[in-house]
């Protein structure tokens, strides 16, 4: 399609945003817009500068016959801090306290805008790691896992407490819950992960880390590799943590039912690709 430069720039920007982490040959855009390669390169240079100035990520160009252009989603420090601060303020609402010291967070997980922002934050944190698949466990972690996977442009696999006939043959393991010390079971379809895959684990909440430890064991059964662990909220007051190397967005410091008070602070995340 032949477009004026303004229209071409808009369409090119939209295409990059919808195809993150995908190497696209420049010849594709030359044919798509019926334009010279030099014109496409100039457009990409302008988009690259704009993206970096506004914290939208990076536009990388790879030279050579097998090269092209790739968009890496990102988020700048100011936007990241604003997103985390919004999450912290939402979680500190005392009306969230449930009997037993639990918190109501369904509305947070169900907020598409906020979850998408957190997904972009996680994608930015792990952008320098090669990831083939995002893994989570049913059910509250699923929306967050899909948000992260969207920005990484990889599939999602969901671990469940029991196998389903619609998933065919499964791999099941027993694991010990870090908080309750009870033996539980988790299962994953054999077709979900290929041998040698690099996996990013995403979960909505971590206390002692027993569930994540179980997912790590499950990944090992597939002869796959852990590339990172991301949790939305971690509990601070834990006597024994079963997982050490993880990234958290927020940290739950205290839930005081008697005084009707919740204390939340930012987690250990760092935009440099790991925890701080």
TAPE-V902951 format. One record per pair of residues at least 12 apart in sequence whose C-alpha atoms are under 10 Angstrom apart, sorted by the first residue. I is the first residue (numbers start at 1). GAP is how many residues later the second one is. If there is no record, write none. Layout:
I_GAP / I_GAP
//
This chain:
1_30 / 1_31 / 1_32 / 1_33 / 1_34 / 2_29 / 2_30 / 2_31 / 2_32 / 2_33 / 3_29 / 3_30 / 3_31 / 3_32 / 4_29 / 5_28 / 5_30 / 5_34 / 5_35 / 5_38 / 6_37 / 7_26 / 8_21 / 8_24 / 8_25 / 8_27 / 8_32 / 8_35 / 9_31 / 9_34 / 9_35 / 9_37 / 9_38 / 10_37 / 11_22 / 12_17 / 12_20 / 12_21 / 12_28 / 12_31 / 12_32 / 12_35 / 13_30 / 13_31 / 13_34 / 13_35 / 13_38 / 13_58 / 15_14 / 15_56 / 16_28 / 16_31 / 16_43 / 16_53 / 16_54 / 16_55 / 16_56 / 16_57 / 17_39 / 17_40 / 17_54 / 17_55 / 17_56 / 17_134 / 18_53 / 18_132 / 18_133 / 18_135 / 19_51 / 19_52 / 19_53 / 19_54 / 19_131 / 19_132 / 19_133 / 19_134 / 20_37 / 20_39 / 20_50 / 20_51 / 20_52 / 20_53 / 20_130 / 20_131 / 20_132 / 20_133 / 20_134 / 21_38 / 21_39 / 21_48 / 21_49 / 21_50 / 21_51 / 21_52 / 21_106 / 21_130 / 21_131 / 21_132 / 21_133 / 22_46 / 22_47 / 22_48 / 22_49 / 22_50 / 22_130 / 22_131 / 23_37 / 23_38 / 23_39 / 23_43 / 23_44 / 23_45 / 23_46 / 23_47 / 23_48 / 24_37 / 24_38 / 24_42 / 24_43 / 24_44 / 24_45 / 24_46 / 24_47 / 25_36 / 25_37 / 25_38 / 25_39 / 25_40 / 25_41 / 25_42 / 25_43 / 25_44 / 25_45 / 26_12 / 26_14 / 26_15 / 26_18 / 26_35 / 26_36 / 26_37 / 26_39 / 26_40 / 26_41 / 26_42 / 26_43 / 27_13 / 27_38 / 27_40 / 27_41 / 28_40 / 29_12 / 29_39 / 41_20 / 41_28 / 44_15 / 44_16 / 44_17 / 44_25 / 45_14 / 45_15 / 45_16 / 47_12 / 48_12 / 48_13 / 48_23 / 51_20 / 51_22 / 51_23 / 51_24 / 52_22 / 52_23 / 52_24 / 53_23 / 54_20 / 54_21 / 54_22 / 54_25 / 55_18 / 55_19 / 55_20 / 55_21 / 55_22 / 55_23 / 55_24 / 55_25 / 56_15 / 56_16 / 56_17 / 56_18 / 56_19 / 56_20 / 56_23 / 56_64 / 56_68 / 57_14 / 57_15 / 57_16 / 57_17 / 57_18 / 57_19 / 57_63 / 57_67 / 57_70 / 58_12 / 58_13 / 58_14 / 58_15 / 58_16 / 58_17 / 59_12 / 59_13 / 59_14 / 60_12 / 72_51 / 72_52 / 72_55 / 72_56 / 72_79 / 72_80 / 73_47 / 73_48 / 73_50 / 73_51 / 73_54 / 73_78 / 73_79 / 74_46 / 74_47 / 74_48 / 74_49 / 74_50 / 74_51 / 74_52 / 74_53 / 74_77 / 74_197 / 75_42 / 75_43 / 75_45 / 75_46 / 75_47 / 75_48 / 75_49 / 75_50 / 75_196 / 76_45 / 76_48 / 76_195 / 77_44 / 77_193 / 77_194 / 79_38 / 79_42 / 80_37 / 80_38 / 80_40 / 80_41 / 80_42 / 80_44 / 80_169 / 80_189 / 80_190 / 80_191 / 81_40 / 81_185 / 83_31 / 83_32 / 83_34 / 83_35 / 83_38 / 83_166 / 84_30 / 84_33 / 84_34 / 84_37 / 84_148 / 84_165 / 84_166 / 84_181 / 84_182 / 84_183 / 85_164 / 85_165 / 85_179 / 85_180 / 85_181 / 86_28 / 87_21 / 87_27 / 87_28 / 87_31 / 87_145 / 87_146 / 87_162 / 87_163 / 87_177 / 87_178 / 87_179 / 88_145 / 88_161 / 88_162 / 88_163 / 88_164 / 88_175 / 88_176 / 88_177 / 88_178 / 88_179 / 89_174 / 89_175 / 89_176 / 90_15 / 90_17 / 90_18 / 90_174 / 91_12 / 91_13 / 91_14 / 91_17 / 91_142 / 91_159 / 91_161 / 91_171 / 91_172 / 91_173 / 91_174 / 92_160 / 92_162 / 92_163 / 92_169 / 92_170 / 92_171 / 92_172 / 92_173 / 93_167 / 93_168 / 93_169 / 93_170 / 93_171 / 94_161 / 94_162 / 94_163 / 94_165 / 94_166 / 94_167 / 94_168 / 94_169 / 95_165 / 95_166 / 95_167 / 96_159 / 96_164 / 96_165 / 96_166 / 97_158 / 97_159 / 97_160 / 97_163 / 97_164 / 97_165 / 98_157 / 98_159 / 99_158 / 100_155 / 100_157 / 101_153 / 101_154 / 101_155 / 101_156 / 101_157 / 101_161 / 102_153 / 102_155 / 103_152 / 103_159 / 105_35 / 105_99 / 106_34 / 109_31 / 109_32 / 109_33 / 109_34 / 109_35 / 109_95 / 109_123 / 110_30 / 110_33 / 110_34 / 111_32 / 112_31 / 112_32 / 112_35 / 113_34 / 114_30 / 114_33 / 115_28 / 115_29 / 115_30 / 115_31 / 115_32 / 115_33 / 115_117 / 116_27 / 116_28 / 116_29 / 116_30 / 116_31 / 116_32 / 116_34 / 116_35 / 117_27 / 117_30 / 117_31 / 117_34 / 118_26 / 118_29 / 118_30 / 118_114 / 118_131 / 119_24 / 119_25 / 119_26 / 119_27 / 119_28 / 119_29 / 119_30 / 119_31 / 119_32 / 119_33 / 119_83 / 119_113 / 120_27 / 120_28 / 120_29 / 120_30 / 120_31 / 120_32 / 121_26 / 121_27 / 121_30 / 121_128 / 121_148 / 121_149 / 121_150 / 122_22 / 122_23 / 122_25 / 122_26 / 122_27 / 122_29 / 122_30 / 122_80 / 122_107 / 122_108 / 122_109 / 122_110 / 122_125 / 122_126 / 122_127 / 122_147 / 122_148 / 122_149 / 122_151 / 122_152 / 123_24 / 123_25 / 123_26 / 123_27 / 123_28 / 123_29 / 123_30 / 123_107 / 123_148 / 123_150 / 124_24 / 124_27 / 124_28 / 124_146 / 124_147 / 124_148 / 124_149 / 125_103 / 125_105 / 125_122 / 125_144 / 125_145 / 125_146 / 125_147 / 125_148 / 125_149 / 125_150 / 126_22 / 126_26 / 126_74 / 126_101 / 126_102 / 126_103 / 126_104 / 126_121 / 126_144 / 126_145 / 126_146 / 126_147 / 126_148 / 127_24 / 127_25 / 127_144 / 127_145 / 127_146 / 128_144 / 128_145 / 128_146 / 129_69 / 129_71 / 129_98 / 129_99 / 129_144 / 130_22 / 130_67 / 130_68 / 130_69 / 130_70 / 130_97 / 131_18 / 131_21 / 131_22 / 131_23 / 131_24 / 131_66 / 131_67 / 131_68 / 131_69 / 131_94 / 131_95 / 131_96 / 131_97 / 132_17 / 132_20 / 132_21 / 132_22 / 132_23 / 132_24 / 132_61 / 132_62 / 132_64 / 132_65 / 132_66 / 132_67 / 132_68 / 132_93 / 132_95 / 133_12 / 133_16 / 133_19 / 133_20 / 133_21 / 133_22 / 133_23 / 133_24 / 133_59 / 133_60 / 133_61 / 133_64 / 133_65 / 133_66 / 133_67 / 133_68 / 133_94 / 134_12 / 134_14 / 134_15 / 134_16 / 134_18 / 134_19 / 134_20 / 134_21 / 134_22 / 134_23 / 134_24 / 134_59 / 134_64 / 134_65 / 134_66 / 134_67 / 134_68 / 134_93 / 134_94 / 134_95 / 135_14 / 135_20 / 135_21 / 135_22 / 135_23 / 135_24 / 135_57 / 135_58 / 135_64 / 135_65 / 135_66 / 135_67 / 135_68 / 135_80 / 135_84 / 135_94 / 136_20 / 136_21 / 136_22 / 136_23 / 136_24 / 136_64 / 136_65 / 136_66 / 136_67 / 136_68 / 136_76 / 136_79 / 136_94 / 137_20 / 137_21 / 137_22 / 137_23 / 137_24 / 137_49 / 137_50 / 137_51 / 137_64 / 137_65 / 137_66 / 137_67 / 137_74 / 137_75 / 137_78 / 138_19 / 138_20 / 138_21 / 138_22 / 138_23 / 138_48 / 138_65 / 139_19 / 139_20 / 139_21 / 139_64 / 139_65 / 140_63 / 140_64 / 140_65 / 141_17 / 141_61 / 141_62 / 141_63 / 141_64 / 141_90 / 141_91 / 142_14 / 142_15 / 142_16 / 142_17 / 142_60 / 142_61 / 142_62 / 143_60 / 143_61 / 144_58 / 144_59 / 144_60 / 144_87 / 144_88 / 145_12 / 145_13 / 145_55 / 145_56 / 145_57 / 145_58 / 145_59 / 145_85 / 146_56 / 148_52 / 148_54 / 148_82 / 149_51 / 149_53 / 155_37 / 155_38 / 156_36 / 156_37 / 156_43 / 156_44 / 156_45 / 156_46 / 157_31 / 157_32 / 157_34 / 157_35 / 157_36 / 157_42 / 157_44 / 158_29 / 158_30 / 158_31 / 158_34 / 159_13 / 159_27 / 159_28 / 159_29 / 159_30 / 159_33 / 159_56 / 159_59 / 160_12 / 160_25 / 160_26 / 160_27 / 160_28 / 160_29 / 161_12 / 161_13 / 161_23 / 161_24 / 161_25 / 161_26 / 161_27 / 162_22 / 162_23 / 162_24 / 162_25 / 162_26 / 163_22 / 163_23 / 163_24 / 163_25 / 163_26 / 164_23 / 164_24 / 164_25 / 165_24 / 166_23 / 167_21 / 167_22 / 167_23 / 167_24 / 167_25 / 168_20 / 168_21 / 168_22 / 168_23 / 169_18 / 169_19 / 169_20 / 169_21 / 169_22 / 170_16 / 170_17 / 170_18 / 170_19 / 170_20 / 170_21 / 170_22 / 171_15 / 171_16 / 171_17 / 171_18 / 171_19 / 171_20 / 171_47 / 171_48 / 171_50 / 171_51 / 172_13 / 172_14 / 172_15 / 172_16 / 172_17 / 172_18 / 172_46 / 172_49 / 173_12 / 173_13 / 173_14 / 173_15 / 173_41 / 173_42 / 173_44 / 173_45 / 173_48 / 174_12 / 174_13 / 174_40 / 174_43 / 174_44 / 175_35 / 175_36 / 175_37 / 175_38 / 175_39 / 175_40 / 175_42 / 175_43 / 176_33 / 176_34 / 176_35 / 176_37 / 176_38 / 177_30 / 177_31 / 177_32 / 177_33 / 177_34 / 177_35 / 177_36 / 177_37 / 177_65 / 178_28 / 178_29 / 178_30 / 178_31 / 178_32 / 178_33 / 178_34 / 178_35 / 178_36 / 178_60 / 178_61 / 178_62 / 178_63 / 178_64 / 178_65 / 179_27 / 179_28 / 179_29 / 179_30 / 179_31 / 179_32 / 179_59 / 179_60 / 179_61 / 179_62 / 180_28 / 180_30 / 181_27 / 181_29 / 182_28 / 184_26 / 184_27 / 184_30 / 185_26 / 185_29 / 186_25 / 186_28 / 186_29 / 186_32 / 187_28 / 187_31 / 188_27 / 188_30 / 188_31 / 188_34 / 190_31 / 190_32 / 191_31 / 192_30 / 193_26 / 193_29 / 193_30 / 193_31 / 194_28 / 194_29 / 194_30 / 195_24 / 195_25 / 195_26 / 195_27 / 195_28 / 195_29 / 195_30 / 196_23 / 196_24 / 196_26 / 196_27 / 196_28 / 196_29 / 196_30 / 197_22 / 197_25 / 197_26 / 197_27 / 197_28 / 197_29 / 197_30 / 198_21 / 198_25 / 198_26 / 198_27 / 198_28 / 198_29 / 198_30 / 199_17 / 199_20 / 199_25 / 199_26 / 199_27 / 199_28 / 199_29 / 199_30 / 200_25 / 200_26 / 200_27 / 200_28 / 200_29 / 200_30 / 201_14 / 201_15 / 201_18 / 201_25 / 201_26 / 201_27 / 201_28 / 201_29 / 201_30 / 201_45 / 202_26 / 202_27 / 202_28 / 202_29 / 202_30 / 202_44 / 202_45 / 202_46 / 203_26 / 203_27 / 203_28 / 203_29 / 203_30 / 203_31 / 203_45 / 204_26 / 204_27 / 204_28 / 204_29 / 204_30 / 204_44 / 204_45 / 205_25 / 205_26 / 205_27 / 205_28 / 205_29 / 205_30 / 205_43 / 205_45 / 205_46 / 205_47 / 206_24 / 206_25 / 206_26 / 206_27 / 206_28 / 206_29 / 206_30 / 206_35 / 206_37 / 206_42 / 206_45 / 206_46 / 207_26 / 207_27 / 207_28 / 207_29 / 207_30 / 207_31 / 207_32 / 207_33 / 207_34 / 207_35 / 207_36 / 207_45 / 208_26 / 208_27 / 208_28 / 208_29 / 208_30 / 208_31 / 208_32 / 208_33 / 208_34 / 208_35 / 209_25 / 209_26 / 209_29 / 209_31 / 209_32 / 209_33 / 209_34 / 209_35 / 210_31 / 210_32 / 210_33 / 211_31 / 211_32 / 212_17 / 212_18 / 212_19 / 212_30 / 212_31 / 213_29 / 213_30 / 216_13 / 216_27 / 228_17 / 228_18 / 228_19 / 228_45 / 228_46 / 229_14 / 229_15 / 229_16 / 229_17 / 229_18 / 229_19 / 229_45 / 230_15 / 230_16 / 230_17 / 230_18 / 230_19 / 230_39 / 230_44 / 230_45 / 231_15 / 231_16 / 231_17 / 231_18 / 231_19 / 231_20 / 231_36 / 231_38 / 232_15 / 232_16 / 232_17 / 232_18 / 232_19 / 232_35 / 233_14 / 233_15 / 233_16 / 233_17 / 233_18 / 233_19 / 233_31 / 233_32 / 233_33 / 233_34 / 234_12 / 234_13 / 234_14 / 234_15 / 234_16 / 234_17 / 234_18 / 234_19 / 234_30 / 234_32 / 234_33 / 234_34 / 235_13 / 235_15 / 235_16 / 235_17 / 235_18 / 235_19 / 235_20 / 235_29 / 235_32 / 236_14 / 236_15 / 236_16 / 236_17 / 236_18 / 236_28 / 236_29 / 236_31 / 237_14 / 237_15 / 237_16 / 237_17 / 245_29 / 245_30 / 246_22 / 246_23 / 246_28 / 246_29 / 247_20 / 247_21 / 247_22 / 247_23 / 247_26 / 247_27 / 247_28 / 247_29 / 248_18 / 248_19 / 248_20 / 248_21 / 248_22 / 248_26 / 248_27 / 248_28 / 249_16 / 249_17 / 249_18 / 249_19 / 249_20 / 249_21 / 249_26 / 250_14 / 250_15 / 250_16 / 250_17 / 250_18 / 250_19 / 251_12 / 251_13 / 251_14 / 251_15 / 251_16 / 251_17 / 252_12 / 252_13 / 252_14 / 252_15 / 253_12 / 253_13
//
